[in-house]
Amino acid sequence: MGEEKILLVIGASSDVGSALIRRVHKNYTKIIAHYNNNISGIELLRDELGDIIIPVHAEFDDTTSVDSMIDFIKDNGYFPEHIVDLVSPKCRNERFHKINTEELEKNFRCSVSSFARITAPIINNMSKNKRGKIVVMLTVYTENIPPKFLSSYVSVKYALLGMVKSMAVEYAGKGICINAVSPDMMDTNFISEIPRIAVEQTAEKNVMGRLLSVDEVIPTFEYLLSDAADRVTGQNILITGVK
Amino acid sequence: MTRNETMRKLNEIFVEVFDDNSIHLQESTTASDIEDWDSLAQITLVSTIEEYFGVELTLTEVNKLQNVGEFLDCILSKLR
């Protein structure tokens, strides 16, 4: 048996998470697949790919739950060499003057604080090994002017972008590459709570006249996790579509 | 549902969406007559209308709507 190579996917039960794992699983000896409430998605992966998939549950609004996940990783010696973070707040339209600050705080806790809490002990281990890769999924709205009425969602994503860039510069000397992938709206379950007409408007604005598919986004994650991206760090790669 | 009944229900929907009891729609009412009738309100209006009337308005149809009368025409054409 060769050297262990472990991938941690945070938000693995999402459409993007499942597709990514199916695409890259052969590169890893273990994939720690975090899920929140969709165990069935993880069970499907486990049925398909076998024991390589190690499910781990955590509710990111609960620090005790996050800490249990970290303990599980540490206690089993599952220190990942690569991390992909796919957790995202709901993309809900609201006027800024009616912003729900409790929900905003929850979104920061679930997306930003939890990412830092989980990544901190792992990146310490990556530093010792002088290698590691972290890829965070953001949104195309982190470039230029975002659409109106998404201040909570956009703010959380900008905070994560700041974290990615800050971490990238801090750990570039330790052999760790930290990047972001920012796709336009994808045709996934994530959009099920967005009004249909708003989704259609977004699709119409895309140069392709449609939403991106997951398969059009996954290769960028694969690239950033590959040796080919060993000198790429601190980047936010936009995926907007080409006709 | 008659045009008048549909108009009454549409008025209720506008009052609810804009949280403004003073709204009294005319067929000639446009977005410029209602202060907060912007793109977000339009999405909320369309979603609420679709839910209440059990119809689906396409983006092309919605983009063409100029006033409340055209909203009514669109809804009624779907209900027939």
HADDOCK unambig.tbl for C-alpha pairs under 7 A between the chains (distance, minus, plus):
assign (segid A and resid 195 and name CA) (segid B and resid 47 and name CA) 6.50 0.50 0.50
assign (segid A and resid 197 and name CA) (segid B and resid 43 and name CA) 6.44 0.50 0.50
assign (segid A and resid 197 and name CA) (segid B and resid 59 and name CA) 6.25 0.50 0.50
assign (segid A and resid 198 and name CA) (segid B and resid 43 and name CA) 6.47 0.50 0.50
assign (segid A and resid 200 and name CA) (segid B and resid 59 and name CA) 6.63 0.50 0.50
